[in-house]
């Protein structure tokens, strides 16, 4: 039987151990969450209307490109991240939503949806996100986006057309906020290039569809 006089020192010692254990647990660093800037692309009232629907699928990506971390390639093949900063969504989702908005505003299509809705569409825009990172090169750091895009007939999985796009946008500021601004401009460029490539393909498909 443990006496009360013996129990008091034991409780005091256990309390000290508990307090010391708490001090050993590192405090989590504050994380700044960034979303993409609003697109500078406006609507295009002169575009030819198309009686087609397009579904933009979330780009496929490797493990490193699939998460919300802001990747940096400082040299060689080494990948790092901006400390204490991340995207509001995984990079492929950011790219998808930017493309959905751009095509909705500027393509003249009857409807533009994403794979999140699971709706029927005449054509799908599939893609592989090869790079979504800041790369330090001879010209300084640049927000780099590389995307392999494909227009696909969903019924037979036939690829109508495919093309690789590479956009590099210099950073005015080397901090995460500067990278976010550069990514916004890079994705505007990517969307414009994709639209210039895809619209003739879509117009031709509408003219010759069965």
Helices and strands as residue ranges (DSSP letters): H 4-24, E 32-34, E 50-56, E 60-61, G 64-66, E 69-73, E 80-87, H 91-106, E 109-114, E 123-137, E 140-153, E 158-170, H 176-208
